[in-house]
Amino acid sequence: MSAPVEGRAFEPRVLGLLCTHCAYACADNAGGTRASVPAGLRTIRLMCTGRVEPSLVLEAFGAGADGVLIMGCHPGGCHYKEQNYRAVQRQRILLRLLDQCGVEPERCRFDHVSAAESTRYLELVDDFVAALRRLGPLRLERRTRVHRPH
Amino acid sequence: MQATTSRPRIALYWASGCGGCEIAFVNLHERLLELDARFEIFFCPCLVDTKRQDVEALPDGALALTLLDGAQRSDENVEMAQLLRRKSQLLVAYGSCAHEGCLPGLANLRPTASLLDTVYAGMSEPSRPRARAAVPQGELHLPTLLPRVLPLADVVDVDYVIPGCPPEPDTLWRALGQMFTEPPPPRGAVLGAGESAVCRECALRREDKTIVRLRRVHELIPEPTRCLLEQGILCMGPATRDGCGALCTRVGMPCIGCYGAPEGVPDQGAAMAGAVGSILDIEPLRDRSDKEIAAAVDATLDAVPDWAGSCYKFSLAASLLGGRRT
């Protein structure tokens, strides 16, 4: 992701990882109504939130995301039976690792939406972006590299 | 020192380590004789008498191989790593500290200043370590700590990696064989170990991979033949490279992850979060609201007090985040 422009108001860069059966369908419907979403939101369509490897979230932070929003089906409504439960379990463990590494757990949120909840989808995205605005940019200290003479 | 022979010279050096890697080296036992027949151990502070000046006096590339263990913790570690890189044809990150930071890397969960405050609690300024101190005999110099513990590959180019805390002698021996075969393994390769996970070579019986309740090792005497994860013990097997022979699980102790992540896995802690999240029992989560689900999962996770310390015990310094954001 590109570097923030100095002097402008902070616009959080958000990676949305959306399940194709609900959240992505939701986002698509919202787009169909020409609703606007925060400028910093980038979405990736997944078959299921169960596909979200925790390392993907870390890599997103490393690539410059200020927040990662994972959105899947409502409990009990997963197309793959139970994978959204698995996704929540993985995310809750990841939050512990993030917290201990000084990355606010609020930067990785899991929300449940159904395909028919476009309005709610927009509210959730806005709410997440507002929370990230309060937190400010995620300034990850890249692993310090010592001068390498080679 | 004896007159040198025509055998290629090798070095074994420790940065911020505990000496366990050197023990693993001498645990080659009679194979040391074979090693000694082919190589001259030119530099190793705990085995031979040569000093840093002797290494500095060598032409560049004069050492056929250096096994460098220990983490990069101080500027002195970095100086020695750079020196040995210049003098060595092959520089190997030997052991978990050089590979991924190992236990010293857990210091990355705290700012360096707070580490010093803890160790030198209550001491006034003259008693705390200073980079330079004037004494009647002259000026003394002490190494200073880097802002973070670093794996060796973050400081100099590394040819190969030998994993483990410490590497099993068989791992070391296999790796030495691999690095001198033709064609040599690709640069940066992890040698001597496997590419899959410890579970692959673990003999314990896996039946129904479900964790109902997480438990720490002191909370139960595990059934001796059943998968420890199924018994609720946080065993790092699924997120750890094989090659050790699954020695820990064989005696009822969980894998603690010392060989680092399997081949191609970018982050050991994240891999463990993925693995455990896949097998925690979901029955209590059914027909609950999203808030109740999150709370129920959290209540299960509370049984482990230190997730980062458990999942990144050996690899925090080399993890995607590298440690705590300051």
Interface residues (C-beta under 8 A of the other chain):
Chain A: E53 P54 S55 V57 L58 E59 F61 G62 H74 P75 G76 E82 Y85 R86 A87 V88 Q89 R90 Q91 R92 I93 L94 R96 L97 L98 Q100 C101 G102 V103 F110 D111 H112 R139 L140 E141 R142 R143 T144 R145 V146 R148 P149 H150
Chain B: Q72 V78 Q82 R85 R86 L109 L146 P147 R148 L150 D154 V155 V156 D157 V265 P266 D267 G269 A270 A271 M272 A273 G274 V276 G277 S278 L280 I282 L285 R286 D287 R288 S289 D290 I293 A294 V297 D298 L301 D306 W307 A308 G309 C311 Y312 A317 S319 L320 L321 G322 G323 R324 R325 T326
